[in-house]
Amino acid sequence: MRNRFGVTFVSSYIPRRCGIATFTNDLLNSVKNLNIKEKYSVNVAALNDLVKEYKYPQEVIFEINDKRVNDFKEAAYYLNLSDSDVVNIQHEFGLYGGESGSNILYLMETLNKPIVTTLHTVLEKPSSDQQRVLKEIAQRSSFLIVQSQRSLKMLQDTIKVEPHKIKFIPHGAHDVPFMDPAYYKDKFQLSEKKVLLTFGLLGPGKGLEDVINSLKIVVREYPDVMYIILGATHPNVILHSGESYRNSLENLVKQNGLVDNVMFINRFVETEELLEFILMSDIYVSPYRNKEQAVSGTLTFALVCGKAIISTPYWHAEELLSSNRGILTPFQDPEKMGREIIELLVDENKRNRLRKNAYDAGRNVTWGKTGASYGEIFHMASESFKSSSKFKIPRVKFDTLPVLPDVNMTHLKNLTDSTGIHQHAVFFIPNRNEGYCTDDNVRALMVALLHKQIFNDGTVNSLINTYLTFLHHAFNKENNLFRNFMSFDRKWLDDAGSEDCNGRVIFVLGYMIKNQPFNSVLSLAKSLFDQSIRSMKEYQSPRAMSHIIMGCVFYLHKFSGDREIRKILKTLSDRLCQHYTTTCDEEWKWFEEYLTYENARLPQALLMSGKFLNNQKYIKAGLSSLEWLLEQLYESEKKYISLVGNDGWYHKNKVKAKFDQQPLEIPALIDACYQAYLITEDNVWINHISKSFCWFLGSNVRQEALIDFTTGACYDGLNSAMLNENQGAESTICWLWSLHRMIRISQELQFKNETEKLNELLA
């Protein structure tokens, strides 16, 4: 006779970095380690989010892709044949694919096992879809577990669940001894500080800006206070808005002059280290802005560790911190919060009373007791399931939602048809009235090449083919130059594009020649390069010359013995450097008497040429002009980049135009600064790269992100009153170009670091 009781948890799971994954791991271990006669056999069916593949521990027996309906059905078939006596579903609306997480219903309707569902989010006013999903989950579950008394009442009121099916089991936390914060402060070199702590995955709604603003008051009394914000940004937040929230917090710290009082630790920490951080803190701050926060695992952790807690009065905090276990302050009231922090820091006796009350209450919610409560419910579910017949409930049909990868090419593809990429968009819709242009198609070709190079993703082959076909068609054999503008009905509107347009083509063709391994594509790229470049030798536009110079450098990396291309490179480099020498003075270190668009390509060209030809004059001019350019772009004590606005540009001895800033400058800045880093190995250039990239994410003059992370689109620019809400080709391409270059640069820097470590070991 089997002396083990089988439990399968359906949930996200470690090493995936989300709160429910950590919760499930802790719950699994607490059940497994219950000291009872009948042992538990525990395993996991893990939810994958398509962002990456996870190296799961051995208890994961099945993987479910959260966007694939068939995976949920297959998981049910698998579990039906397993030794599991009970299936515990960890439910969060955003955890499962489909409308309002409806994909979990495909598993539940096929499963022939008792189900216990843990509800991590219970809403007072759910949407109609959320309500339908939750009702069906309730019908198919033997029991529903909630983690607060208020959640229990809301379930009865909103979903009308029978009271006997709802069980209250508090969120668990690790049992630790009652310790003086000083014990761990030495380890973190904070023994002389008063430490405040907030931990957890970052995202809007956490209210961290309110704590930062409250510190303006606190530091007057306690200049040695240190507020630690511990945790990585939530993956879903990164997917939809990148690091714009963290950037806004960092900007706020700088604006308030609190750089020495706030510490960001941008990583996901394991449990042992997390507990050390909590135990080391004097005060734990939980500043959620949402009253309807029904459960907070981080607050439970702080309570069980015996912390003096200051929190906003969200539902779980009101419940958990009653009976003088903590202090509640009003929502979004930094002044009141600051006064409460000061009072706790002043009054050590009060602080210790709160700590003792919290610690005593926390003995009832340790993982040992939580695991035992779950074990009882699992057995109850198993027994009730045996005595009841399997019920069938008609399933409500829900449409699945599209998958959103980290690098999102959706809008790029949306703008592209069989001819090429549309030049403009009305909001997000391609504007056929404006047709196509070679400028954007050759830029899009560059993005597709970068994507293929980094990810080896064959799905972009069709894009490469489309953009290269457009480029081939743009070549005018009568003048050996590339046309630029084409109407929607495929009629060319010019015989030759501008010098800048043709130079840009040479730049991308050169890159393609250097990095393209396939002979057929290489032959076409080289043919177009060879036929056209000789018609551009006399170009005078600094931007055109810069692009041609860089294209030649790329080309010569592949065919270093081509004497004519080397001669063109030297001629144009001398000409560009002469532009700089002629115009440059102490106040205006530039190639022209104005700054317009894509400015950083000019110093980048001299840096690339200087490095390739070992010409220090070019390098010196490139570094000097790039440093000067960055000085003109930085604002507010170098906190963010403010680009030269298209509405008037920036003319010598005049004021820089502040608005109609456009994304075209950012990939140029990233590339130029990285080239400067490769030459100087000075990490200041890496800092410039980071700040340039963050312009897209909200570190700009309007403090607004320009990216729609659901589609991979970028808004067309920053105007004085609002964002330019159109999402045309140039802006979206520049975002994707920048993102891919940042990925590539990160890979190269990591490889460089690992190589240096290896060399040190071998020395």
C-alpha positions in Angstrom: 0.0 0.0 0.0 1.3 3.4 -1.0 2.3 5.5 2.1 2.7 8.7 0.2 0.2 11.4 -0.6 0.8 13.0 -4.0 0.4 16.8 -4.6 1.1 18.5 -7.9 1.4 22.3 -7.9 0.4 24.1 -11.1 2.3 27.4 -11.0 5.2 29.5 -12.1 8.3 28.1 -10.4 11.9 28.9 -9.6 14.2 30.0 -11.1 11.6 32.1 -12.8 11.6 35.4 -11.0 8.2 36.2 -9.8 6.6 36.2 -6.4 4.2 33.3 -7.1 7.2 31.1 -8.2 8.9 31.8 -4.9 5.7 31.3 -2.9 5.1 27.9 -4.6 8.7 26.8 -3.9 8.3 27.7 -0.2 4.9 26.1 0.1 6.2 22.9 -1.7 9.1 22.6 0.8 6.9 23.2 3.8 4.4 20.5 2.7 7.2 18.1 1.9 8.9 18.6 5.3 5.8 18.1 7.4 6.6 15.8 10.3 3.7 13.4 10.0 3.3 9.7 9.5 2.2 9.9 5.9 4.8 11.6 3.8 4.0 13.8 0.8 5.2 13.3 -2.7 5.3 16.7 -4.3 6.0 18.0 -7.8 5.3 20.9 -10.1 3.8 21.5 -13.5 5.5 24.8 -14.3 4.2 27.7 -16.3 6.6 29.1 -18.9 6.1 32.6 -20.2 7.9 32.3 -23.5 10.5 34.9 -22.5 13.2 32.3 -21.9 13.8 28.7 -21.1 14.3 27.9 -17.4 16.6 25.4 -15.8 14.1 23.9 -13.5 14.9 21.7 -10.4 14.0 18.0 -10.5 10.6 18.5 -8.9 9.3 20.0 -12.1 7.8 17.1 -14.0 5.9 19.0 -16.7 6.2 22.4 -18.5 3.3 24.4 -19.8 3.6 27.2 -22.3 1.2 29.7 -20.9 0.0 30.9 -24.4 -0.6 27.4 -25.9 -4.0 26.0 -25.2 -2.9 22.4 -26.1 -0.2 22.5 -23.4 -2.9 22.9 -20.8 -4.9 20.0 -22.2 -1.7 17.8 -22.4 -0.9 18.7 -18.8 -4.3 17.5 -17.7 -3.9 14.2 -19.6 -0.5 13.8 -18.0 -1.7 14.5 -14.5 -4.7 12.2 -14.9 -2.2 9.3 -15.4 0.1 10.4 -12.5 0.1 9.4 -8.8 -1.1 12.8 -7.7 -3.9 12.7 -5.3 -4.6 16.5 -5.4 -3.7 19.3 -7.8 -3.0 22.7 -6.3 -3.4 25.6 -8.8 -1.7 28.8 -7.8 -4.0 31.4 -9.5 -3.2 34.9 -10.6 -5.1 36.5 -13.5 -1.9 37.6 -15.2 -0.1 34.2 -14.8 -2.0 32.3 -17.4 -2.6 33.1 -21.0 -6.0 33.9 -22.6 -8.4 36.6 -21.7 -8.2 37.2 -18.0 -6.0 34.1 -17.6 -8.7 31.8 -19.1 -6.3 29.2 -20.5 -6.2 27.5 -17.1 -9.8 26.4 -17.7 -8.6 24.1 -20.5 -6.6 22.2 -17.9 -9.4 22.2 -15.3 -12.1 20.9 -17.6 -9.9 17.9 -18.7 -8.5 17.1 -15.3 -10.0 14.2 -13.4 -8.3 15.0 -10.0 -9.5 17.0 -7.0 -8.4 20.7 -7.4 -7.5 23.1 -4.6 -7.0 26.6 -6.0 -5.0 29.3 -4.2 -6.3 32.8 -5.1 -3.5 35.3 -4.9 -5.7 38.2 -6.2 -9.3 38.7 -5.2 -10.9 41.8 -6.6 -13.8 43.7 -5.1 -14.9 44.8 -8.6 -13.7 42.3 -11.1 -14.3 42.8 -14.8 -16.9 40.7 -16.5 -14.3 38.4 -18.0 -12.5 38.1 -14.7 -15.7 37.3 -13.0 -16.6 34.6 -15.5 -13.2 33.0 -15.2 -13.3 33.1 -11.4 -16.8 31.6 -11.3 -15.7 28.6 -13.4 -12.6 28.1 -11.3 -14.7 28.1 -8.2 -17.1 25.6 -9.7 -14.3 23.2 -10.7 -12.3 23.5 -7.4 -13.0 21.4 -4.3 -11.7 24.3 -2.2 -10.5 27.9 -2.8 -7.8 29.2 -0.5 -7.5 32.9 0.2 -4.8 34.7 2.2 -6.8 37.4 4.0 -10.2 37.6 5.7 -11.3 40.4 3.5 -10.6 38.2 0.4 -12.9 35.5 1.9 -15.7 38.0 2.3 -15.3 39.5 -1.1 -15.5 36.0 -2.7 -18.8 35.4 -1.0 -20.1 38.8 -2.1 -18.9 39.0 -5.7 -18.8 35.4 -6.9 -21.4 34.0 -4.5 -19.1 31.0 -3.6 -20.5 28.7 -1.0 -18.8 29.5 2.4 -17.8 25.9 3.0 -15.6 25.9 -0.2 -13.5 28.9 0.9 -10.6 28.4 3.3 -8.4 31.1 4.9 -4.7 30.2 5.1 -2.3 33.2 5.6 0.7 33.8 3.3 3.6 31.9 4.9 7.0 33.3 5.8 10.3 31.8 7.1 10.7 31.3 10.8 13.7 33.3 12.1 14.9 34.2 15.6 14.2 37.7 17.0 17.4 39.6 16.3 18.9 43.0 16.8 19.4 44.8 13.4 23.0 45.5 14.3 23.8 41.8 13.9 23.7 42.0 10.1 24.5 45.7 9.5 28.3 45.0 9.7 28.0 42.5 6.9 26.5 45.2 4.7 28.8 47.9 5.9 25.8 49.9 7.3 26.6 49.8 11.0 26.5 53.6 11.3 23.2 54.0 9.4 19.6 53.9 10.3 18.2 51.6 7.6 14.8 51.6 6.0 13.9 48.8 3.6 11.4 48.0 0.9 11.8 44.8 -1.1 10.0 43.0 -3.9 9.6 43.2 -7.7 9.4 46.9 -8.7 6.5 48.4 -10.6 4.2 51.4 -10.7 1.7 51.3 -7.8 4.3 50.3 -5.2 4.5 53.9 -4.0 8.2 54.0 -3.7 8.3 57.6 -4.9 6.3 58.5 -1.7 9.0 57.1 0.5 11.7 58.9 -1.4 9.8 62.2 -1.1 9.3 61.5 2.7 13.1 61.3 3.1 13.4 65.0 2.4 11.9 65.5 5.8 13.7 62.6 7.5 17.3 63.5 6.4 16.9 66.9 8.3 16.8 65.0 11.5 18.7 61.8 10.5 21.2 62.7 7.7 22.7 59.2 8.1 19.4 57.4 7.1 19.7 54.8 4.3 16.7 53.7 2.4 17.3 50.4 0.5 15.1 49.5 -2.5 15.7 45.8 -3.0 14.5 43.9 -6.0 14.5 43.7 -9.8 11.8 45.3 -11.9 8.9 43.0 -12.5 9.3 41.1 -15.8 5.8 42.1 -16.9 6.6 45.8 -16.2 9.8 45.5 -18.3 7.8 43.9 -21.1 5.3 46.8 -21.3 7.3 49.8 -20.1 10.9 48.7 -19.7 12.8 50.3 -16.8 11.0 53.6 -17.1 9.6 53.3 -13.5 13.0 52.6 -12.0 14.5 55.4 -14.1 11.8 57.8 -12.7 12.7 56.8 -9.1 16.4 57.3 -9.8 15.7 60.7 -11.3 13.6 61.6 -8.2 16.4 60.6 -5.9 18.8 62.9 -7.8 16.3 65.8 -7.9 15.8 65.6 -4.1 19.5 65.4 -3.4 19.2 62.0 -1.8 21.9 60.1 -3.7 23.7 59.3 -0.4 20.5 58.2 1.3 18.9 55.8 -1.2 20.4 52.5 -2.4 18.9 50.6 -5.4 19.8 46.9 -5.4 18.5 45.9 -8.9 18.5 42.1 -8.6 16.4 39.2 -7.5 17.9 37.9 -4.2 17.6 34.4 -2.9 15.8 33.7 0.4 18.8 33.5 2.7 20.2 36.8 1.6 16.7 38.4 1.6 16.2 37.4 5.2 19.5 39.0 6.1 18.4 42.3 4.5 15.1 42.2 6.4 16.8 41.4 9.7 19.3 44.2 9.2 16.7 46.9 8.7 15.5 49.2 11.5 12.1 50.0 9.8 10.3 48.2 7.0 8.2 50.4 4.7 5.3 49.1 2.7 3.9 52.1 0.7 1.5 50.5 -1.8 -0.8 53.1 -3.4 -3.7 50.6 -4.1 -6.2 50.3 -1.4 -7.4 47.0 -2.9 -4.1 45.2 -2.3 -5.6 42.0 -0.8 -2.3 40.2 -0.1 1.3 41.2 0.4 3.9 38.5 0.8 6.6 41.1 1.5 4.6 42.5 4.4 4.1 39.0 5.8 7.9 38.4 5.6 8.6 41.7 7.5 6.0 40.8 10.2 7.4 37.3 10.8 11.0 38.8 11.0 9.8 41.1 13.8 10.2 44.5 12.0 8.9 47.9 13.0 6.6 48.5 10.0 5.2 51.6 8.5 2.6 51.0 5.8 -0.2 52.6 3.8 -3.6 51.3 4.8 -4.3 48.9 2.0 -6.5 45.9 2.9 -3.9 43.4 3.9 -1.9 45.9 5.9 -5.0 47.0 7.8 -5.7 43.3 8.7 -2.1 42.2 9.4 -1.0 45.3 11.3 -4.0 45.6 13.6 -3.5 45.4 17.4 -0.5 47.7 17.4 1.7 45.5 15.1 2.6 48.4 12.9 1.9 52.0 11.9 -0.5 53.0 9.1 0.0 56.3 7.2 -2.4 57.8 4.6 -1.9 57.0 0.9 0.4 59.4 -1.0 1.2 61.5 2.1 5.0 61.7 2.2 5.0 64.4 4.9 3.0 62.3 7.3 5.1 59.2 6.4 8.3 61.2 7.0 7.1 62.3 10.5 6.2 58.7 11.4 9.6 57.5 10.3 11.3 60.2 12.4 9.2 59.3 15.5 10.1 55.7 15.2 13.8 56.5 14.8 13.7 58.8 17.8 11.6 56.5 20.1 13.5 53.2 20.4 11.1 51.9 23.0 8.2 52.3 20.7 10.1 50.8 17.8 10.9 47.7 19.9 7.3 47.4 21.1 6.1 47.3 17.5 8.9 44.7 16.7 7.9 42.4 19.5 4.1 42.6 18.7 4.9 41.9 15.1 7.2 39.0 15.9 4.7 37.4 18.3 1.9 37.7 15.7 4.2 36.3 13.1 4.6 32.9 14.9 1.1 32.0 13.6 2.0 32.5 9.9 5.3 30.7 9.6 5.7 28.3 6.7 5.5 25.3 9.1 2.0 26.2 10.1 0.9 27.3 6.6 2.2 24.0 5.2 0.3 22.0 7.8 -2.9 23.9 7.0 -2.5 23.2 3.3 -1.9 19.5 4.1 -5.3 19.3 5.9 -7.1 20.9 3.0 -5.4 18.6 0.5 -6.7 15.6 2.4 -10.2 17.0 2.7 -10.3 17.6 -1.1 -9.1 14.1 -1.8 -11.8 12.6 0.4 -14.6 14.7 -0.9 -13.6 14.0 -4.5 -13.8 10.3 -3.9 -17.4 10.5 -2.6 -18.7 12.7 -5.4 -19.2 12.1 -9.1 -17.2 13.9 -11.7 -19.1 16.9 -12.8 -19.2 18.5 -16.3 -19.7 22.2 -16.6 -20.0 23.9 -20.0 -16.8 25.9 -20.6 -17.0 29.6 -21.6 -14.9 30.1 -24.7 -12.1 32.7 -24.4 -9.7 34.0 -27.1 -6.1 33.7 -26.4 -3.9 36.7 -26.3 -0.8 37.2 -28.6 2.7 36.4 -27.3 4.9 39.4 -26.5 8.6 38.7 -26.6 11.3 40.8 -25.1 12.4 42.2 -28.5 9.1 42.9 -30.2 9.1 43.2 -34.0 5.3 43.3 -34.3 5.0 46.9 -35.4 8.0 46.7 -37.7 6.2 43.8 -39.5 2.9 45.8 -39.3 4.5 48.6 -41.3 6.0 46.3 -43.8 4.2 44.9 -46.9 5.5 43.0 -49.9 7.1 46.1 -51.3 8.9 47.4 -48.2 8.3 49.4 -45.0 5.9 52.3 -45.1 7.5 55.6 -44.4 4.9 57.0 -42.1 1.9 56.0 -39.9 -1.2 57.6 -38.7 -1.0 56.6 -35.0 -0.1 52.9 -35.6 -1.7 52.5 -39.0 0.6 52.6 -42.1 0.0 55.8 -44.1 -0.2 54.6 -47.7 -0.5 58.2 -48.9 3.2 58.8 -47.9 4.5 55.7 -49.7 8.0 54.3 -49.1 11.6 55.6 -48.9 15.0 54.0 -49.3 16.2 55.7 -46.1 13.7 53.7 -43.9 14.0 50.4 -45.9 17.8 50.4 -45.5 17.5 51.2 -41.8 15.0 48.4 -41.4 17.4 46.1 -43.2 20.0 46.9 -40.6 17.6 46.0 -37.8 16.7 42.7 -39.4 20.4 41.9 -39.9 21.1 42.7 -36.2 18.2 40.5 -35.1 19.4 37.6 -37.2 22.9 38.1 -36.0 22.0 38.2 -32.3 19.2 35.6 -32.1 19.8 33.5 -35.2 16.0 33.9 -35.8 15.0 32.6 -39.2 11.7 34.4 -39.1 13.4 37.7 -40.1 14.8 36.1 -43.3 11.6 37.3 -45.2 12.2 40.8 -43.8 15.8 40.8 -45.0 14.6 39.7 -48.4 11.9 42.3 -48.6 14.2 45.2 -47.7 17.1 44.0 -49.8 14.7 43.6 -52.8 13.5 47.2 -52.3 17.2 48.4 -52.2 18.0 46.5 -55.3 15.0 48.1 -57.1 16.0 51.5 -55.8 19.3 51.3 -57.6 19.3 53.5 -60.7 21.7 52.1 -63.3 21.7 55.4 -65.3 23.5 57.3 -62.6 24.7 54.5 -60.3 22.9 56.0 -57.3 19.9 55.0 -55.3 16.5 56.6 -55.6 14.8 57.5 -52.4 11.0 58.1 -52.6 8.4 55.7 -54.0 4.6 56.2 -54.0 2.3 53.5 -52.8 1.6 52.4 -56.4 5.4 51.7 -56.8 6.3 54.7 -58.9 9.7 56.3 -58.2 9.4 60.0 -57.4 13.0 60.9 -57.9 16.0 59.8 -60.0 18.5 59.9 -57.1 18.1 60.3 -53.4 20.1 62.9 -51.3 23.7 62.5 -50.5 22.7 61.5 -47.0 20.4 58.8 -48.3 23.0 57.3 -50.6 25.6 57.4 -47.9 23.3 55.6 -45.5 22.9 52.8 -48.1 26.7 52.4 -48.3 26.9 52.2 -44.5 24.4 49.3 -44.3 25.7 47.5 -47.4 29.2 47.6 -45.8 27.9 46.2 -42.6 26.1 43.5 -44.5 29.2 42.6 -46.5 31.2 42.3 -43.2 28.7 40.2 -41.4 26.7 38.2 -44.0 27.9 34.5 -44.3 25.7 33.5 -47.3 27.5 34.0 -50.6 24.3 34.7 -52.6 23.4 37.7 -50.4 27.0 38.7 -50.1 27.3 38.8 -53.9 24.3 41.1 -54.3 25.4 43.4 -51.5 28.9 43.7 -52.9 27.6 44.3 -56.4 25.4 47.2 -55.2 28.3 48.6 -53.1 30.8 48.4 -55.9 28.5 50.0 -58.6 27.4 52.9 -56.4 30.3 54.0 -54.2 32.4 55.5 -57.1 29.5 57.9 -57.8 29.8 59.2 -54.2 33.5 60.1 -54.0 32.9 63.8 -54.3 30.1 64.1 -51.8 30.4 67.1 -49.4 27.6 66.4 -46.9 29.3 65.6 -43.5 26.6 63.0 -42.7 26.8 61.4 -46.1 30.6 61.2 -45.9 30.4 59.8 -42.4 28.1 57.0 -43.5 30.3 56.2 -46.5 33.4 56.2 -44.3 31.9 53.7 -41.9 30.6 51.5 -44.8 34.1 51.5 -46.2 35.6 50.4 -42.8 33.1 47.5 -42.7 33.8 46.6 -46.3 37.6 46.6 -45.7 37.2 44.2 -42.7 36.0 41.7 -45.3 38.2 42.7 -48.3 41.2 44.5 -46.8 43.2 44.4 -50.0 40.8 46.6 -52.0 43.1 49.6 -52.8 40.4 51.8 -54.3 38.0 51.5 -51.4 40.9 52.2 -49.0 41.7 55.3 -51.1 38.1 56.5 -50.9 38.1 55.9 -47.1 41.2 58.1 -46.7 40.0 60.8 -49.0 36.6 61.2 -47.3 38.1 60.9 -43.8 40.5 63.7 -44.6 37.6 65.8 -46.0 35.5 65.2 -42.9 38.3 66.0 -40.6 39.0 69.2 -42.5 35.3 70.2 -41.9 36.0 69.8 -38.2 39.3 71.7 -38.2 37.8 74.6 -40.2 34.7 75.1 -38.1 36.0 74.1 -34.6 36.9 76.8 -32.0 37.0 76.9 -28.2 33.2 77.2 -27.8 32.0 75.3 -30.9 33.8 72.0 -31.5 31.9 70.7 -34.4 32.0 70.0 -38.2 29.4 72.6 -39.1 27.9 75.8 -37.7 24.8 74.0 -36.6 23.6 70.7 -35.1 20.7 68.9 -36.8 20.0 65.2 -36.9 22.0 62.0 -36.5 24.9 64.2 -35.3 26.8 61.5 -33.5 27.5 59.6 -36.8 30.1 62.3 -37.6 32.5 61.6 -34.7 31.7 57.9 -35.0 33.0 57.9 -38.5 36.3 59.5 -37.6 36.7 57.1 -34.6 36.1 54.1 -36.8 38.4 55.4 -39.5 41.1 56.5 -37.1 41.1 53.1 -35.4 41.2 51.2 -38.7 43.9 53.4 -40.3 45.7 54.0 -37.0 45.3 57.8 -37.5 45.5 59.6 -34.2 44.4 62.9 -35.7 41.0 61.4 -36.7 40.7 59.8 -33.2 41.5 63.0 -31.4 38.9 64.9 -33.5 36.3 62.2 -33.1 36.7 62.1 -29.3 36.8 65.8 -28.9 33.7 66.4 -31.1 31.7 63.6 -29.4 32.5 64.9 -25.9 31.4 68.4 -27.0 28.2 67.0 -28.5 27.3 65.2 -25.3 27.8 68.4 -23.3 25.3 70.2 -25.6 22.8 67.4 -25.1 22.9 66.9 -21.4 20.5 68.9 -19.2 19.8 69.1 -15.4 23.3 68.3 -14.1 23.7 65.5 -16.6 20.6 63.6 -15.3 19.2 63.0 -18.8 19.8 63.6 -22.5 17.8 66.4 -24.2 18.2 66.0 -28.0 18.4 68.8 -30.5 14.8 69.6 -31.5 13.7 69.4 -35.1 11.8 72.7 -34.5 14.7 75.0 -35.3 17.8 72.8 -34.7 20.8 74.4 -32.9 22.8 77.1 -34.7 26.0 78.5 -33.4 25.5 81.4 -31.0 21.8 80.7 -30.8 19.6 78.7 -28.4 19.1 75.0 -28.9 15.6 74.0 -30.1 14.2 72.0 -27.2 11.3 70.2 -28.8 10.3 68.0 -31.6 13.1 65.7 -30.4 13.2 62.6 -32.6 14.6 59.1 -31.9 17.1 59.2 -34.9 19.8 60.6 -32.7 19.8 57.8 -30.1 21.2 54.8 -32.1 23.9 57.1 -33.5 24.9 58.2 -29.9 25.0 54.5 -28.7 27.2 53.4 -31.6 29.5 56.4 -31.4 30.0 56.1 -27.6 30.7 52.4 -27.9 33.3 53.1 -30.6 34.8 55.6 -28.2 34.8 53.0 -25.4 36.5 50.4 -27.7 39.3 52.9 -28.3 39.7 54.4 -24.8 38.4 51.6 -22.6 37.1 54.4 -20.4 33.9 53.3 -18.7 32.5 56.9 -18.8 31.4 56.0 -22.4 29.4 53.1 -21.1 27.6 55.5 -18.8 26.8 57.8 -21.8 25.5 54.8 -23.7 23.1 53.9 -20.8 21.8 57.5 -20.5 21.3 57.8 -24.3 19.3 54.5 -24.4 17.2 55.6 -21.4 15.9 58.6 -23.4 13.4 56.1 -24.9 12.3 54.9 -21.5 11.4 58.3 -19.9 14.8 59.8 -19.0 14.1 62.8 -21.1 12.9 66.4 -21.0 9.2 65.3 -20.6 10.0 62.3 -18.4 7.8 60.2 -20.6 8.5 56.8 -22.2 8.2 56.7 -26.0 7.8 52.9 -26.3 4.7 50.8 -26.7 6.1 47.5 -25.4 3.0 45.6 -26.4 3.9 46.1 -30.1 7.5 47.2 -30.2 6.5 50.6 -31.6 8.0 54.0 -30.8 6.3 57.3 -30.9 7.6 59.8 -33.4 9.0 62.3 -31.0 8.8 64.6 -28.0 6.8 67.8 -28.6 6.3 70.6 -26.1 2.8 69.7 -25.2 2.7 65.9 -25.6 4.2 62.9 -27.4 3.9 62.8 -31.2 1.5 59.8 -31.1 2.2 58.6 -34.6 4.4 55.5 -34.8 6.2 55.7 -38.1 9.0 53.7 -39.5 12.0 55.9 -38.6 11.2 56.1 -34.9 10.3 52.4 -34.5 13.4 51.3 -36.4 15.6 53.6 -34.3 14.2 52.0 -31.1 14.7 48.5 -32.4 18.2 49.4 -33.7 19.1 50.8 -30.3 17.7 47.9 -28.4 19.5 45.3 -30.5 22.8 47.3 -30.2 22.4 47.4 -26.5 21.9 43.6 -26.4 25.0 43.2 -28.6 27.1 45.6 -26.6 26.1 43.8 -23.3 27.2 40.5 -24.8 30.5 41.8 -26.0 31.2 43.5 -22.6 30.4 40.3 -20.8 32.7 38.3 -23.1 35.4 40.8 -22.6 35.1 40.6 -18.8 35.1 36.8 -18.8 38.2 36.8 -21.1 40.1 39.1 -18.8 39.3 36.9 -15.8 40.5 33.8 -17.7 43.7 35.6 -18.7 44.3 36.5 -15.0 43.9 32.9 -14.1 46.3 31.8 -16.8 48.9 34.5 -16.0 
